[in-house]
Structure formats: C-alpha cells, structure tokens
Amino acid sequence: MDKKVNINLLLRLLILVSVIAIVFALYFGFKLKNETNIHSENIEKEIQKIASLSTAKFNYVNVAEFSDVMKIKELKLPFTTKRFIVKYKGEILAGLDASKITVDNLDEKTVKISLPRVSIIQNNILEEEVYFFDERDTVFNPLKYDDLYSLLIGEKKKMEDEAIKSGLLVEAETNLKDLLTTFLKALGYEEIKIVFE
C-alpha cells in the first residue's frame, strides 16, 4: 500500500513540476516560431516590344464566396463542406494595339487615322489586395490552391463582361478620339477623320 501511495505521490509531483515548467517557459518568453523558407528561380525571362495604348480604366472591388460539399447523388455528406469568402480589388484597361494604327495625310490640313477596334487589353486582380474570410475545410474535402484560382479566373471574366456592359469600350473609343483630335489639332490639322476598322 505504501508503494501505491508513493507512486501516486510521485506521479502527482511529476505532473505539478511539468505544469510549473510549462507555465514558466510560456511566461518568460519561450515561444514557438515558424521557420519559413522560400526558394525562387527564374525559368524564363524576355523583354518584348509592345505598343499598347490604354484609354479607359475600370476599377472594381468584389466579394466572392466559394463553397463545395461532397455528395452521393443529391445527399450531402456531413463533414465534407469546404468554403471561403474572398475580397479582392482589380482593374481592367481598355485600349488598342497602337502598332496597328495607320495615318494618311490627305493634304496639309486633312488627316485620316485608321484604328483597330478597342478591346480589353489587361485585367489584373491586385494580389496585395486579396483578403480571405471564413476559411473552412475538412479532412475529407480540404481547400486547394486550385479552388482559389478557379474562383478568381471566373470572377475576372465576370468583371470583364460587367465592364463592357457598363460602357468601358465605348468610353475608351470616345477618349481615344478626343485624345487624337486634340493632339492632331495642335499639329495644325483642321479636318481629322478617325475610322475604327
């Protein structure tokens, strides 16, 4: 019986010392630290000549929700729901490829400018302006990078469609005409014909 009491006393004493050691270590600055290593290598690089002319910009801020649950037929399986909410900012630039502009001097005071139709030339989601909320996943259905990329690619396309419906391309053409007219009048042209082909 004395051995049992001694073992219980020894076990209690060991637990007490362990708890005191843990509290002491946490109180006096013993903290766990993560060590993150990032290795990056350039695979390919190239500088290219471009002649893009942007004449209108569409800024956007959106919130999108992703949710996925595993199912058997129409029965949702419990503990398989993954989801997240993301807030992001982006910008869409509309304009044209300036290398395709042709200029015809009809006479000293008349010029004809032939331009390609304006289009969306860039759509960027600003990585530093992406914020996640309410991230949830399960062992059976974990979140993957593809979930985010698929969502953002779909959102970019949706925002391009919305920008076009909002009149971005019309605004880009109007801005381009105004810009060229002002510039060419400053050069002395009186009659300016601008044609979109």
Buried (B, 14 or more C-beta within 10 A) or exposed (E): EEEEEEEEEEEEEEEEEEEEEEEEEEEEEEEEEEEEEEEEEEEEEEEEEEEEBBBBBBEBEBEBEBEBBBEEEEEEEEEBBBBBBBEBBBBBBBBBBEEEBEEEEEEEEEBBBBBBEBEBBEBEBEEEEBEEEEEEBBEEBEBEEEBBEEBBEEBBEEBBEBBBEEEBBEBBBBBBBEEBBEEBEEEEBEEBEBEEE
